[in-house]
Amino acid sequence: MADIKNIPILMYHHVMAGDGKLLPDDSSFVSLADFKAQSGVLLAAGFTTLDFNELGLILDERMKAPVKPVIICIDDGYAETLKSVQPVLSGNRQKAVVGLVTDCIGEFDDWQKARKEYYRIIDEKLVREYSGLCFSFVSHSKTHQFLSRLSDSELEKELRDSKQTIEELTGIPVNTLIYPYGDRDERVKAGLEAAGYRFGVSISAKTGYVLEDPLDLRRVYVKKDESIRTFMRKISPWYLWYRGFRRR
């Protein structure tokens, strides 16, 4: 089996068409042109995109690991973003994992308080349509709260209800939660296990390598206007190793 302990897990939020000048001044916005270029880099470099169910199969030795695996994560499930990236992914035979905030499906997000069309979350029809096409859907919680601040009963509801909603919509088991704001502690991680999750995806983590703690997976933040050289550096084995080395 290929060594996947430092698999790059990429983090995106908004991807929009345009020259970048139309995008808000926010590092989480990536232009569609940049996303196309980054997707092309992954393709040309021989990376194979995985979802978290496949990652579980690989770790259980029920599926062979590709030589160069990568996971593309898109947080929040914004309709404009998924509409933009779907042709790119399909054209390159790639897939992405989408973290859904289930109480906001078909609505605007309510954590950024910005009533603009590119903040609208995809609806149930599109979740069903996109599922298995080039997207897999995982939980990003029920209401996008800071999970560590919730009571035990509130936390359980955030974790279990969101998982159940997505499974009912897609018919596919959900084994992963992407922590809102990257917020988690040992109680939250224990809650994930109790709710039937295998993986918890953060932003940064104090682990030596990416898969060291399945409930605290570290991601690579892809920011607005990054050069291809920077992107290639961020997905390189030495970069992922070095980030873990600094956290030991």
N, C-alpha and C positions, 0 to 999 in steps of 0.2 A: 504494500500500500504506500502511495506517495505520502510524504511528510506534509501534513496540512495544519500543523499546530499553529503556524503563523499565517493562516489564510487571510488575505485582505478582505475586510468587510467595509464597503464604501457607504458613506452617508450623504444622501441628498434630501432636499425638502421641495423647493420650487425649481422647475425647469420650464422656461418660457421661450417662445419664439421672439425674434427681434435682435437688434445689434448689441443688446446689453444696456444701452442708454435708457431704454424704456423700463428697465427693471428698478424696483426700489433699492435704495442704498442699504442693502442688507447682504451680508456675506453668504446667507443661505440661498440666495437666488443665483442660479446658474443658467446661462443662456443656452438655448437649444443648440446653437452652433458649437458651443464648447462641449455639450453633452455628446453630440454626434462625434466630435473629434476624440473624446475620451473613450467612447464605445468602440471606435475604430482602432484605437491603440490597444485595447484589450483583445480585440479580434486578431489584429496583426501579430501581437505578442504571444498568441496561442493560449490565452486564458479561456477557461470554461466556466460559465456562470452556473451557480447552484442556488437552490432554495434550502431552507432549514430542515425540511423533511428529508431531503437528499443528504444533507450533512449528517443527520442522525443515522441514516442507513450506512453511510461510510464509516462512522465511528463504531457502529455495531458490526462492521465487517460484512455487511449484506449487500454492499455496492462498492465497486472499485472506484477509488479516488482518481480524478483526472490529474495530470501532471502539474497543471497550473490552475487551481481552482480560485474563484473569486465570488463574493456575494455582493450584489448591488442592492442596497436598502434605500427605499424612498419613504420618508416619514409622512404621515398625515393623510395621504390619499387624495390630494388636490386634483380635481377633475381636469383642469387645464394642463397640469403637469403630466398626468397619465395619458391624456390625449396627445400631447406633444411627443412623449418618448416612445409610445407604443410602436409607431412605424419604424423607428430606429432600432429598437430591440428586435422586432420581428424580422427586419431586413438582415440583421446580423446573427439571427438565430440565437438570441440571448434572452435572458429572463431577469426579472427583478422581483424583490420582495417588498411588499407595500404594507406599512403599518397603519391600520385603521383605528380611528377613534369612533367607536360604534354609535354613540349617541348623536354624532354629527353627520352620519351618513345621509347624503342628500341635502345637507344644510350647509351654511357657512360655518367656518370654525368659530369658536367663541373664546379662544385663548389669546388671539392677537387683536380681536375687536376691530378688524378691518373689513368693512363690507364692500369688498371689491370682488369681481367675478373670479379672479384667480385664487381666491381663498375659499371657493365653494368645494365641498367634499363630494366625491362621486356618489351616485345614488345606488340603490339596491340592484336595479336592472344592470348597471354597468359592472358592479361587483360580480354578478353572475356571468355576464358576458366576457369579462376580462379574465376571470379565474381559469387557469389552465391554458390561456392563450399565450401570454408571455409574462403574466404576473401571478404571484402567489400572495395570499393575504394572511397577515398575522395581526396580533393584537397590539395596539398602541394605547390600550386601556379603554375604559368606557367613556370618560369625560375629560381626559387630559389633565389630571390632577398631579400635584407632587405626592407621590404614593407614600413616602415616608411620613407624611404629616397626617395621614388618615388613621382612623380607629381601625381595630381589627376587622370589624364587621363591614366598614366602608371599603377597606382594602380588598376583602374577599369578594365583594360585589363588583368592584372595578375589574378584578382579574377573571372571575368566573363568567360574569355576564357578557363581557366582550368576547371571550373565547367561544362561548355558546352561540352568540349571534353570528359570528363569522362562519362557524362550522355549519350552522343551519342554512346560511346563504350559499355556501360553496359546496357543501358535502365533503369537504376535505378536512382532516384533523389539523388542528392548530397546536403546534408545540413550542411557540415562541412569542414572547412579549418584548416590544421595544419600549424601554422606560421613558415616559414623558420627561423632558428636561434632563434625561440621564440620571434622574433621582432614584436612588435605591439605598437600602441598608440591609443588614442581615435579616431583619424581620420581614422586609419586603421579599427578599430572595427566598426565605422559607415559605412565604405565602405563595410564591410562584410554584414551587414544588408541590405544595398541597393542592393547588388548583389544577395540576396536571401539565404544567409547562416543563419543557426540558432545557430551553435556552432563554436567557435574559440578555438583551442587547443594550449596551450603554453607549456612551460617547467616548469616555476615556476610562481606563481601569488600572489599578496598581497591580498588574499581573505581569509575570515575566514573558509570557507568550499569549497569543490571542485566545487560544482554546483552553488555557490553564484552568479557568473557572467557567463552566458552561453557563452559569447564571450571571456572569459579568463579562460579556464579550466586548472587547475594545474595537472601535471603528476608526476608519480613516475619514476625516471630515473634508469633503470636496467643496472648496469655496469658490465664490464668484471671481471670474477673471483670472483663474490660475493658468499658468502656462502649461503646455504639454510636458515640458521638461519637469516642472514641479509635480504634475500628476504622475509621471513615470517614476519619479523618485519615491512618491508616497506608496506606490504599489510594489516597490522592490523589496526583496527579502531582507536586505540589510537594514532598510528603514524600519520595517516592522520589528526586527530583532532589536534595533537600537532603542526604539520607543519602550520596549519591554525592559531592556537593560537599565534604562534610566529610572525605572519605577521599582527596581529591586531594593 
